[in-house]
Amino acid sequence: MDNNTSAIKRIRRHIRGQTHTFFAATAPGFESLCFEELSALSLKEAKITDGGVEFGGRVWDAYLANLHLRTANRILMRIGEITASNFHRLEKKLADVPWDIYLPTDGVPDVNVSVRKSRLWHSDAIADMVRKSIRNRLGISGTPLSSQQIFVRGINDHFLFSIDTSGELLHKRGLKIKVGKAPIRETTAAAILMQAQYNPQHPLIDPLSGSGTFSLEAAMMSANIPAGWFREFAFTQHPSFEPGRWKHIRREAEKQIAIPNAGQIFASDKAPKACAELEKTVAQHDLSQLIRVDCKDFFDIMPSQISSVPGLVVINPPYGRRIGTQAASEIFFQDMGKHLQKAYPGWKAAIVVPHKDLLKYFPFKTKIYQFFHGGMKLFLMIGKIAPEHSILH
């Protein structure tokens, strides 16, 4: 029996033929939304854990999760655990990890290590030892790098090893031609739309659209286009990859895609360049039936000229350096609150704010959610806009 035949049999027995534990990593605050997405996909044994949602399944369930999840950052597959209190013990146990059935032989993956409360605290030394073990197992000389990633998490001398099935972070949908300044991540935009209970049957206005993240995410939801439809994934390079299974999953997903005859998503920005880039993105991906792009200042947009029925207005306003001084920020948010009250009565609003003290400028009762974006703590306020005669605090 040649080595190739032996490897195929081992892959069938140990990877394709077994159930595995996977981990959908999310931004803090989005775990419950990701759990709901996994439950909708009927993926088994899902449970919320530190930093995301863990679930069980066959290797192709990772294909399904990568394709469909809108709020996950990446999907990891658990491949082994080692307990070691010294480097000699760690090195010896690493030699038994069957890296060859998990990784392609085109190079050594990037190794990401996080360690706490462990006697082996030197993360760089651990990463070097893992890379050496992989080179030995795969028969790779030198240090050619592949596009794959291994994640090592060590707590109390116990090390958990995972392989990344996603590749680039999942917020990179493969849609945008160019990314604007200070963009909100697609995973965050999707979470905000879900939290606001966005209904594709009702209009959505994205009046400070920038590169159009909210509008593009809403369009994909409206047409039931999977989050990962336009991109590639790391699992397609794994030795265990099943092209036939992947084609079947995509075919089944494609059957559910339905572009509405008349779109109800309206994106606008006062920057002509941003509008032009968004129009290119919309046209390139055949989303023109869903998204209408205009180039107007926020304060010139009148929703009554767009729709006769109220819907959702979703806003990621400029803050911090993007708007200037604290005083300028206060004035802008106050003016924005007044315009919303005057022009959008009866509409639901989802607005990102950097400080709780800015909430006083919005004339409606809201639910407040806290989340993190780019290391910054932000607040999402969601509520129905009161009529203009209501008191503005």
LOTORLO-448115 format. One record per residue (C-alpha): x, y, z; residue number from 0; residue in three letters; chain. Coordinates in steps of 0.001 Angstrom, whole numbers. Example, Ala and Ser with C-alpha at 12.3 -4.5 7.8 and 13.67 -1.06 7.14 Angstrom:
+---------+---------+---------+-----+-----+---+
|       X |       Y |       Z |   k |   r | c |
+---------+---------+---------+-----+-----+---+
|   12300 |   -4500 |    7800 |   0 | ALA | A |
|   13670 |   -1060 |    7140 |   1 | SER | A |
+---------+---------+---------+-----+-----+---+
***
This chain:
+---------+---------+---------+-----+-----+---+
|       X |       Y |       Z |   k |   r | c |
+---------+---------+---------+-----+-----+---+
|       0 |       0 |       0 |   0 | MET | A |
|    1549 |    3337 |   -1055 |   1 | ASP | A |
|    1683 |    6359 |    1210 |   2 | ASN | A |
|   -1021 |    8213 |    -737 |   3 | ASN | A |
|   -3537 |    5364 |    -393 |   4 | THR | A |
|   -2702 |    5067 |    3310 |   5 | SER | A |
|   -3231 |    8813 |    3819 |   6 | ALA | A |
|   -6615 |    8713 |    2047 |   7 | ILE | A |
|   -7770 |    5867 |    4286 |   8 | LYS | A |
|   -6636 |    7734 |    7402 |   9 | ARG | A |
|   -8463 |   10864 |    6261 |  10 | ILE | A |
|  -11654 |    8893 |    5654 |  11 | ARG | A |
|  -11427 |    7166 |    9021 |  12 | ARG | A |
|  -10262 |   10009 |   11247 |  13 | HIS | A |
|  -11751 |   13100 |    9603 |  14 | ILE | A |
|  -14555 |   12377 |    7147 |  15 | ARG | A |
|  -15846 |    9423 |    9129 |  16 | GLY | A |
|  -15901 |   11140 |   12527 |  17 | GLN | A |
|  -17866 |   13882 |   14231 |  18 | THR | A |
|  -15787 |   16858 |   15343 |  19 | HIS | A |
|  -16036 |   19867 |   17596 |  20 | THR | A |
|  -16048 |   23262 |   15891 |  21 | PHE | A |
|  -15884 |   26778 |   17279 |  22 | PHE | A |
|  -17526 |   29808 |   15692 |  23 | ALA | A |
|  -15577 |   32804 |   17021 |  24 | ALA | A |
|  -17572 |   36022 |   17363 |  25 | THR | A |
|  -17102 |   39574 |   18553 |  26 | ALA | A |
|  -18095 |   40044 |   22220 |  27 | PRO | A |
|  -21851 |   40556 |   22458 |  28 | GLY | A |
|  -22751 |   38625 |   19299 |  29 | PHE | A |
|  -22618 |   35091 |   20738 |  30 | GLU | A |
|  -26389 |   34694 |   21144 |  31 | SER | A |
|  -27058 |   35871 |   17575 |  32 | LEU | A |
|  -24508 |   33388 |   16235 |  33 | CYS | A |
|  -26126 |   30660 |   18337 |  34 | PHE | A |
|  -29483 |   31452 |   16717 |  35 | GLU | A |
|  -27895 |   31243 |   13259 |  36 | GLU | A |
|  -26345 |   27863 |   14027 |  37 | LEU | A |
|  -29651 |   26592 |   15386 |  38 | SER | A |
|  -31401 |   27694 |   12170 |  39 | ALA | A |
|  -28868 |   25616 |   10215 |  40 | LEU | A |
|  -29755 |   22616 |   12414 |  41 | SER | A |
|  -26150 |   22209 |   13517 |  42 | LEU | A |
|  -26083 |   20014 |   16601 |  43 | LYS | A |
|  -24956 |   20504 |   20175 |  44 | GLU | A |
|  -24410 |   24237 |   19811 |  45 | ALA | A |
|  -23567 |   26028 |   23050 |  46 | LYS | A |
|  -22364 |   29503 |   23865 |  47 | ILE | A |
|  -18855 |   29588 |   25322 |  48 | THR | A |
|  -16172 |   32180 |   25964 |  49 | ASP | A |
|  -15671 |   34145 |   22737 |  50 | GLY | A |
|  -18198 |   32383 |   20532 |  51 | GLY | A |
|  -20301 |   29279 |   19984 |  52 | VAL | A |
|  -19131 |   25676 |   20035 |  53 | GLU | A |
|  -20946 |   23070 |   17956 |  54 | PHE | A |
|  -20527 |   19472 |   16836 |  55 | GLY | A |
|  -20784 |   17965 |   13383 |  56 | GLY | A |
|  -19124 |   16287 |   10441 |  57 | ARG | A |
|  -16368 |   18032 |    8519 |  58 | VAL | A |
|  -18817 |   19336 |    5897 |  59 | TRP | A |
|  -20818 |   21109 |    8610 |  60 | ASP | A |
|  -17884 |   23520 |    8731 |  61 | ALA | A |
|  -18507 |   24185 |    5022 |  62 | TYR | A |
|  -22129 |   24987 |    5845 |  63 | LEU | A |
|  -21226 |   27279 |    8754 |  64 | ALA | A |
|  -18607 |   29192 |    6757 |  65 | ASN | A |
|  -21019 |   29734 |    3892 |  66 | LEU | A |
|  -24039 |   30860 |    5898 |  67 | HIS | A |
|  -23056 |   32473 |    9213 |  68 | LEU | A |
|  -23294 |   36258 |    9105 |  69 | ARG | A |
|  -22068 |   37056 |   12633 |  70 | THR | A |
|  -19076 |   34694 |   13007 |  71 | ALA | A |
|  -15485 |   35901 |   12554 |  72 | ASN | A |
|  -14039 |   32471 |   11749 |  73 | ARG | A |
|  -14784 |   28752 |   12131 |  74 | ILE | A |
|  -12165 |   26645 |   13916 |  75 | LEU | A |
|  -11994 |   22841 |   13940 |  76 | MET | A |
|  -10609 |   21272 |   17116 |  77 | ARG | A |
|   -7886 |   18770 |   16214 |  78 | ILE | A |
|   -6210 |   17818 |   19493 |  79 | GLY | A |
|   -5374 |   18495 |   23118 |  80 | GLU | A |
|   -2085 |   18170 |   25003 |  81 | ILE | A |
|   -1233 |   18550 |   28664 |  82 | THR | A |
|    2396 |   19535 |   29252 |  83 | ALA | A |
|    4207 |   21448 |   31963 |  84 | SER | A |
|    7604 |   21600 |   30193 |  85 | ASN | A |
|    8843 |   21951 |   26625 |  86 | PHE | A |
|   10321 |   18455 |   26472 |  87 | HIS | A |
|    6913 |   16955 |   27212 |  88 | ARG | A |
|    5208 |   19285 |   24736 |  89 | LEU | A |
|    7660 |   18435 |   21969 |  90 | GLU | A |
|    7215 |   14700 |   22534 |  91 | LYS | A |
|    3412 |   14902 |   22388 |  92 | LYS | A |
|    3422 |   17208 |   19342 |  93 | LEU | A |
|    5244 |   14475 |   17407 |  94 | ALA | A |
|    2095 |   12346 |   17693 |  95 | ASP | A |
|    -249 |   14946 |   16151 |  96 | VAL | A |
|   -1203 |   13755 |   12620 |  97 | PRO | A |
|    -677 |   17129 |   10940 |  98 | TRP | A |
|    -509 |   15457 |    7515 |  99 | ASP | A |
|   -4213 |   14569 |    7469 | 100 | ILE | A |
|   -5218 |   18118 |    8395 | 101 | TYR | A |
|   -2818 |   20330 |    6451 | 102 | LEU | A |
|   -1743 |   20660 |    2821 | 103 | PRO | A |
|    1957 |   20098 |    2141 | 104 | THR | A |
|    2578 |   23411 |     372 | 105 | ASP | A |
|    4122 |   25058 |    3408 | 106 | GLY | A |
|    4045 |   25715 |    7139 | 107 | VAL | A |
|     928 |   27449 |    8480 | 108 | PRO | A |
|     870 |   30567 |   10592 | 109 | ASP | A |
|     656 |   29543 |   14259 | 110 | VAL | A |
|   -1296 |   31766 |   16667 | 111 | ASN | A |
|    -700 |   31077 |   20360 | 112 | VAL | A |
|   -2458 |   32464 |   23430 | 113 | SER | A |
|   -1384 |   31286 |   26889 | 114 | VAL | A |
|   -2478 |   32079 |   30445 | 115 | ARG | A |
|   -1913 |   30510 |   33842 | 116 | LYS | A |
|     576 |   28081 |   32346 | 117 | SER | A |
|    4160 |   27195 |   33168 | 118 | ARG | A |
|    4803 |   27277 |   29419 | 119 | LEU | A |
|    4125 |   30976 |   29059 | 120 | TRP | A |
|    6422 |   31853 |   26131 | 121 | HIS | A |
|    4000 |   31953 |   23188 | 122 | SER | A |
|    6717 |   32468 |   20536 | 123 | ASP | A |
|    8640 |   29409 |   21757 | 124 | ALA | A |
|    5448 |   27323 |   21651 | 125 | ILE | A |
|    4692 |   28525 |   18125 | 126 | ALA | A |
|    8232 |   27640 |   16986 | 127 | ASP | A |
|    7881 |   24153 |   18448 | 128 | MET | A |
|    4532 |   23613 |   16694 | 129 | VAL | A |
|    5992 |   24773 |   13364 | 130 | ARG | A |
|    8963 |   22417 |   13803 | 131 | LYS | A |
|    6592 |   19532 |   14503 | 132 | SER | A |
|    4583 |   20347 |   11369 | 133 | ILE | A |
|    7711 |   20557 |    9187 | 134 | ARG | A |
|    8869 |   17168 |   10447 | 135 | ASN | A |
|    5493 |   15530 |    9902 | 136 | ARG | A |
|    4936 |   17006 |    6446 | 137 | LEU | A |
|    8545 |   16545 |    5342 | 138 | GLY | A |
|    9021 |   20233 |    4590 | 139 | ILE | A |
|   12527 |   21667 |    4646 | 140 | SER | A |
|   13095 |   25344 |    5203 | 141 | GLY | A |
|   10282 |   27655 |    6211 | 142 | THR | A |
|    7876 |   28157 |    3276 | 143 | PRO | A |
|    4633 |   29653 |    4562 | 144 | LEU | A |
|    1185 |   28489 |    3523 | 145 | SER | A |
|   -2114 |   30354 |    3779 | 146 | SER | A |
|   -3304 |   28025 |    6545 | 147 | GLN | A |
|   -3552 |   28884 |   10248 | 148 | GLN | A |
|   -3243 |   26848 |   13433 | 149 | ILE | A |
|   -4565 |   28235 |   16729 | 150 | PHE | A |
|   -3150 |   27103 |   20074 | 151 | VAL | A |
|   -4889 |   28043 |   23300 | 152 | ARG | A |
|   -3122 |   27179 |   26558 | 153 | GLY | A |
|   -4691 |   27356 |   30019 | 154 | ILE | A |
|   -3196 |   25753 |   33134 | 155 | ASN | A |
|    -690 |   23669 |   31121 | 156 | ASP | A |
|   -3510 |   22310 |   28944 | 157 | HIS | A |
|   -3211 |   23144 |   25237 | 158 | PHE | A |
|   -6055 |   23010 |   22723 | 159 | LEU | A |
|   -5139 |   22871 |   19021 | 160 | PHE | A |
|   -7445 |   24051 |   16247 | 161 | SER | A |
|   -7188 |   24485 |   12497 | 162 | ILE | A |
|   -8810 |   27460 |   10824 | 163 | ASP | A |
|  -11365 |   26443 |    8190 | 164 | THR | A |
|  -12183 |   29993 |    7076 | 165 | SER | A |
|   -9024 |   31676 |    5831 | 166 | GLY | A |
|   -9566 |   35420 |    5765 | 167 | GLU | A |
|  -11883 |   36663 |    8509 | 168 | LEU | A |
|  -15498 |   36044 |    7579 | 169 | LEU | A |
|  -16458 |   39714 |    7561 | 170 | HIS | A |
|  -14599 |   39842 |    4243 | 171 | LYS | A |
|  -17562 |   38850 |    2100 | 172 | ARG | A |
|  -15799 |   39259 |   -1255 | 173 | GLY | A |
|  -18241 |   41988 |   -2281 | 174 | LEU | A |
|  -16591 |   45365 |   -1956 | 175 | LYS | A |
|  -14319 |   46824 |   -4599 | 176 | ILE | A |
|  -12924 |   49395 |   -2161 | 177 | LYS | A |
|  -13383 |   49896 |    1575 | 178 | VAL | A |
|  -14150 |   53373 |    2903 | 179 | GLY | A |
|  -12661 |   55120 |    5900 | 180 | LYS | A |
|  -13610 |   53759 |    9339 | 181 | ALA | A |
|  -15947 |   51113 |    7911 | 182 | PRO | A |
|  -18102 |   49020 |   10175 | 183 | ILE | A |
|  -17412 |   45317 |    9770 | 184 | ARG | A |
|  -19928 |   43256 |    7829 | 185 | GLU | A |
|  -20358 |   40872 |   10757 | 186 | THR | A |
|  -21187 |   43838 |   12996 | 187 | THR | A |
|  -23590 |   45304 |   10440 | 188 | ALA | A |
|  -25356 |   41955 |   10112 | 189 | ALA | A |
|  -25647 |   41672 |   13908 | 190 | ALA | A |
|  -27120 |   45188 |   14118 | 191 | ILE | A |
|  -29688 |   44396 |   11418 | 192 | LEU | A |
|  -30624 |   41170 |   13211 | 193 | MET | A |
|  -30875 |   42943 |   16563 | 194 | GLN | A |
|  -33134 |   45555 |   14952 | 195 | ALA | A |
|  -35266 |   42717 |   13500 | 196 | GLN | A |
|  -34810 |   43978 |    9962 | 197 | TYR | A |
|  -37727 |   42911 |    7763 | 198 | ASN | A |
|  -36893 |   42798 |    4011 | 199 | PRO | A |
|  -40570 |   43449 |    3263 | 200 | GLN | A |
|  -40191 |   46948 |    4706 | 201 | HIS | A |
|  -37958 |   49772 |    3428 | 202 | PRO | A |
|  -34475 |   50338 |    4806 | 203 | LEU | A |
|  -32673 |   53673 |    4601 | 204 | ILE | A |
|  -28887 |   53794 |    5038 | 205 | ASP | A |
|  -28383 |   57595 |    5019 | 206 | PRO | A |
|  -24688 |   57670 |    5961 | 207 | LEU | A |
|  -23780 |   54669 |    3847 | 208 | SER | A |
|  -20059 |   55202 |    3221 | 209 | GLY | A |
|  -18928 |   52009 |    1482 | 210 | SER | A |
|  -22441 |   50593 |    1893 | 211 | GLY | A |
|  -21903 |   47884 |    4486 | 212 | THR | A |
|  -25420 |   48063 |    5943 | 213 | PHE | A |
|  -27052 |   48212 |    2516 | 214 | SER | A |
|  -25048 |   45300 |    1123 | 215 | LEU | A |
|  -25718 |   43140 |    4183 | 216 | GLU | A |
|  -29424 |   43971 |    4027 | 217 | ALA | A |
|  -29485 |   43110 |     319 | 218 | ALA | A |
|  -27913 |   39711 |     948 | 219 | MET | A |
|  -30441 |   39037 |    3704 | 220 | MET | A |
|  -33318 |   40224 |    1521 | 221 | SER | A |
|  -32355 |   37909 |   -1351 | 222 | ALA | A |
|  -31276 |   35064 |     973 | 223 | ASN | A |
|  -27741 |   35208 |    -439 | 224 | ILE | A |
|  -25366 |   33363 |    1918 | 225 | PRO | A |
|  -22798 |   35533 |    3688 | 226 | ALA | A |
|  -19875 |   33667 |    2093 | 227 | GLY | A |
|  -21346 |   33312 |   -1395 | 228 | TRP | A |
|  -18766 |   35530 |   -3114 | 229 | PHE | A |
|  -15564 |   34356 |   -1383 | 230 | ARG | A |
|  -13167 |   31429 |    -935 | 231 | GLU | A |
|  -12355 |   29440 |    2218 | 232 | PHE | A |
|   -9297 |   27732 |    3694 | 233 | ALA | A |
|  -11034 |   24353 |    3981 | 234 | PHE | A |
|  -10950 |   23937 |     189 | 235 | THR | A |
|   -7174 |   23373 |     515 | 236 | GLN | A |
|   -7393 |   20770 |    3280 | 237 | HIS | A |
|   -6567 |   17123 |    2443 | 238 | PRO | A |
|  -10016 |   16136 |    3744 | 239 | SER | A |
|  -11871 |   18528 |    1424 | 240 | PHE | A |
|  -14780 |   16971 |    -474 | 241 | GLU | A |
|  -15435 |   19001 |   -3659 | 242 | PRO | A |
|  -18623 |   17074 |   -4457 | 243 | GLY | A |
|  -20090 |   17762 |   -1034 | 244 | ARG | A |
|  -19163 |   21458 |   -1309 | 245 | TRP | A |
|  -20811 |   21759 |   -4743 | 246 | LYS | A |
|  -23952 |   20144 |   -3346 | 247 | HIS | A |
|  -24072 |   22586 |    -408 | 248 | ILE | A |
|  -23712 |   25549 |   -2775 | 249 | ARG | A |
|  -26373 |   24179 |   -5135 | 250 | ARG | A |
|  -28821 |   23797 |   -2259 | 251 | GLU | A |
|  -28069 |   27340 |   -1088 | 252 | ALA | A |
|  -28498 |   28721 |   -4604 | 253 | GLU | A |
|  -32023 |   27279 |   -4766 | 254 | LYS | A |
|  -32986 |   29574 |   -1890 | 255 | GLN | A |
|  -31666 |   32776 |   -3487 | 256 | ILE | A |
|  -34495 |   34968 |   -4747 | 257 | ALA | A |
|  -33952 |   38552 |   -5919 | 258 | ILE | A |
|  -37094 |   40643 |   -5226 | 259 | PRO | A |
|  -38570 |   42457 |   -8213 | 260 | ASN | A |
|  -38449 |   45797 |   -6431 | 261 | ALA | A |
|  -35767 |   46561 |   -3893 | 262 | GLY | A |
|  -36506 |   48599 |    -801 | 263 | GLN | A |
|  -32962 |   49463 |     254 | 264 | ILE | A |
|  -31893 |   53090 |    -138 | 265 | PHE | A |
|  -28235 |   54017 |     374 | 266 | ALA | A |
|  -26939 |   57548 |     393 | 267 | SER | A |
|  -23788 |   59462 |    1248 | 268 | ASP | A |
|  -22708 |   63038 |     648 | 269 | LYS | A |
|  -19307 |   61906 |    -713 | 270 | ALA | A |
|  -19562 |   61402 |   -4505 | 271 | PRO | A |
|  -16571 |   59037 |   -4528 | 272 | LYS | A |
|  -18163 |   56752 |   -1914 | 273 | ALA | A |
|  -21433 |   56691 |   -3870 | 274 | CYS | A |
|  -19636 |   55881 |   -7122 | 275 | ALA | A |
|  -17727 |   52997 |   -5536 | 276 | GLU | A |
|  -20880 |   51603 |   -3970 | 277 | LEU | A |
|  -22713 |   51808 |   -7306 | 278 | GLU | A |
|  -19879 |   49807 |   -8911 | 279 | LYS | A |
|  -20110 |   47156 |   -6197 | 280 | THR | A |
|  -23888 |   46943 |   -6564 | 281 | VAL | A |
|  -23689 |   46595 |  -10346 | 282 | ALA | A |
|  -20818 |   44075 |  -10270 | 283 | GLN | A |
|  -22777 |   41691 |   -8061 | 284 | HIS | A |
|  -26179 |   42147 |   -9746 | 285 | ASP | A |
|  -27736 |   43862 |   -6740 | 286 | LEU | A |
|  -29171 |   46860 |   -8605 | 287 | SER | A |
|  -32700 |   45531 |   -8197 | 288 | GLN | A |
|  -32231 |   45584 |   -4435 | 289 | LEU | A |
|  -30232 |   48732 |   -3690 | 290 | ILE | A |
|  -30799 |   52275 |   -4913 | 291 | ARG | A |
|  -27796 |   54548 |   -4428 | 292 | VAL | A |
|  -28151 |   58321 |   -4139 | 293 | ASP | A |
|  -25680 |   61054 |   -3294 | 294 | CYS | A |
|  -27221 |   63347 |    -702 | 295 | LYS | A |
|  -26385 |   64891 |    2631 | 296 | ASP | A |
|  -28070 |   63168 |    5578 | 297 | PHE | A |
|  -30094 |   66278 |    6392 | 298 | PHE | A |
|  -31459 |   66553 |    2832 | 299 | ASP | A |
|  -32963 |   63069 |    2808 | 300 | ILE | A |
|  -36731 |   62953 |    3281 | 301 | MET | A |
|  -38053 |   59408 |    3719 | 302 | PRO | A |
|  -41550 |   60478 |    2633 | 303 | SER | A |
|  -40083 |   60929 |    -870 | 304 | GLN | A |
|  -38711 |   57375 |    -764 | 305 | ILE | A |
|  -41475 |   55328 |     811 | 306 | SER | A |
|  -45094 |   55817 |    1809 | 307 | SER | A |
|  -44696 |   53351 |    4685 | 308 | VAL | A |
|  -42170 |   53489 |    7536 | 309 | PRO | A |
|  -39324 |   51015 |    7806 | 310 | GLY | A |
|  -35868 |   50926 |    9366 | 311 | LEU | A |
|  -33241 |   53660 |    9293 | 312 | VAL | A |
|  -29804 |   52378 |   10276 | 313 | VAL | A |
|  -26944 |   54748 |   11035 | 314 | ILE | A |
|  -23259 |   54482 |   11886 | 315 | ASN | A |
|  -22547 |   58212 |   12324 | 316 | PRO | A |
|  -19084 |   59766 |   12321 | 317 | PRO | A |
|  -17491 |   60121 |   15734 | 318 | TYR | A |
|  -14059 |   60665 |   17239 | 319 | GLY | A |
|  -11447 |   61949 |   14782 | 320 | ARG | A |
|  -13884 |   61592 |   11874 | 321 | ARG | A |
|  -15941 |   64538 |   13145 | 322 | ILE | A |
|  -13417 |   66697 |   15012 | 323 | GLY | A |
|  -13866 |   68112 |   18504 | 324 | THR | A |
|  -16151 |   66868 |   21271 | 325 | GLN | A |
|  -18234 |   70027 |   20826 | 326 | ALA | A |
|  -18630 |   69341 |   17094 | 327 | ALA | A |
|  -19703 |   65786 |   17878 | 328 | SER | A |
|  -22323 |   67010 |   20363 | 329 | GLU | A |
|  -23767 |   69457 |   17829 | 330 | ILE | A |
|  -23897 |   66842 |   15072 | 331 | PHE | A |
|  -25697 |   64278 |   17231 | 332 | PHE | A |
|  -28154 |   66889 |   18480 | 333 | GLN | A |
|  -28933 |   67979 |   14906 | 334 | ASP | A |
|  -29242 |   64351 |   13828 | 335 | MET | A |
|  -31750 |   63663 |   16602 | 336 | GLY | A |
|  -33860 |   66651 |   15591 | 337 | LYS | A |
|  -33845 |   65637 |   11920 | 338 | HIS | A |
|  -34861 |   62074 |   12741 | 339 | LEU | A |
|  -37754 |   63320 |   14853 | 340 | GLN | A |
|  -38926 |   65696 |   12134 | 341 | LYS | A |
|  -38438 |   63478 |    9057 | 342 | ALA | A |
|  -38769 |   59883 |   10315 | 343 | TYR | A |
|  -41794 |   59680 |   12657 | 344 | PRO | A |
|  -42995 |   56103 |   12965 | 345 | GLY | A |
|  -39744 |   54634 |   11639 | 346 | TRP | A |
|  -37615 |   52225 |   13638 | 347 | LYS | A |
|  -34034 |   53425 |   14101 | 348 | ALA | A |
|  -30827 |   51529 |   14822 | 349 | ALA | A |
|  -28016 |   53951 |   15647 | 350 | ILE | A |
|  -24440 |   53377 |   16750 | 351 | VAL | A |
|  -23200 |   55854 |   19374 | 352 | VAL | A |
|  -19748 |   56024 |   21008 | 353 | PRO | A |
|  -20923 |   57417 |   24375 | 354 | HIS | A |
|  -24027 |   56915 |   26460 | 355 | LYS | A |
|  -24306 |   60640 |   27142 | 356 | ASP | A |
|  -25205 |   61156 |   23454 | 357 | LEU | A |
|  -28413 |   59146 |   23874 | 358 | LEU | A |
|  -30180 |   62211 |   25243 | 359 | LYS | A |
|  -30300 |   63712 |   21747 | 360 | TYR | A |
|  -32590 |   61042 |   20329 | 361 | PHE | A |
|  -36336 |   61595 |   20787 | 362 | PRO | A |
|  -37511 |   58053 |   21366 | 363 | PHE | A |
|  -37363 |   55255 |   23878 | 364 | LYS | A |
|  -34690 |   52762 |   23000 | 365 | THR | A |
|  -33158 |   49461 |   23921 | 366 | LYS | A |
|  -29417 |   49779 |   24409 | 367 | ILE | A |
|  -26906 |   47099 |   23461 | 368 | TYR | A |
|  -23168 |   47246 |   24097 | 369 | GLN | A |
|  -20636 |   45846 |   21650 | 370 | PHE | A |
|  -16997 |   46248 |   20657 | 371 | PHE | A |
|  -15671 |   47363 |   17297 | 372 | HIS | A |
|  -11982 |   47805 |   16546 | 373 | GLY | A |
|  -11238 |   47592 |   20262 | 374 | GLY | A |
|  -13648 |   50444 |   21015 | 375 | MET | A |
|  -16703 |   50031 |   23213 | 376 | LYS | A |
|  -19795 |   51261 |   21382 | 377 | LEU | A |
|  -23516 |   51351 |   22043 | 378 | PHE | A |
|  -26329 |   50361 |   19723 | 379 | LEU | A |
|  -29654 |   52049 |   20342 | 380 | MET | A |
|  -32805 |   50645 |   18774 | 381 | ILE | A |
|  -36258 |   52174 |   19040 | 382 | GLY | A |
|  -39254 |   53650 |   17267 | 383 | LYS | A |
|  -39002 |   57345 |   16446 | 384 | ILE | A |
|  -41619 |   59485 |   18157 | 385 | ALA | A |
|  -43637 |   62181 |   16327 | 386 | PRO | A |
|  -42177 |   65659 |   16130 | 387 | GLU | A |
|  -44442 |   67073 |   18833 | 388 | HIS | A |
|  -42795 |   64763 |   21388 | 389 | SER | A |
|  -40393 |   66378 |   23841 | 390 | ILE | A |
|  -36732 |   66249 |   22842 | 391 | LEU | A |
|  -34607 |   65919 |   25973 | 392 | HIS | A |
+---------+---------+---------+-----+-----+---+
***
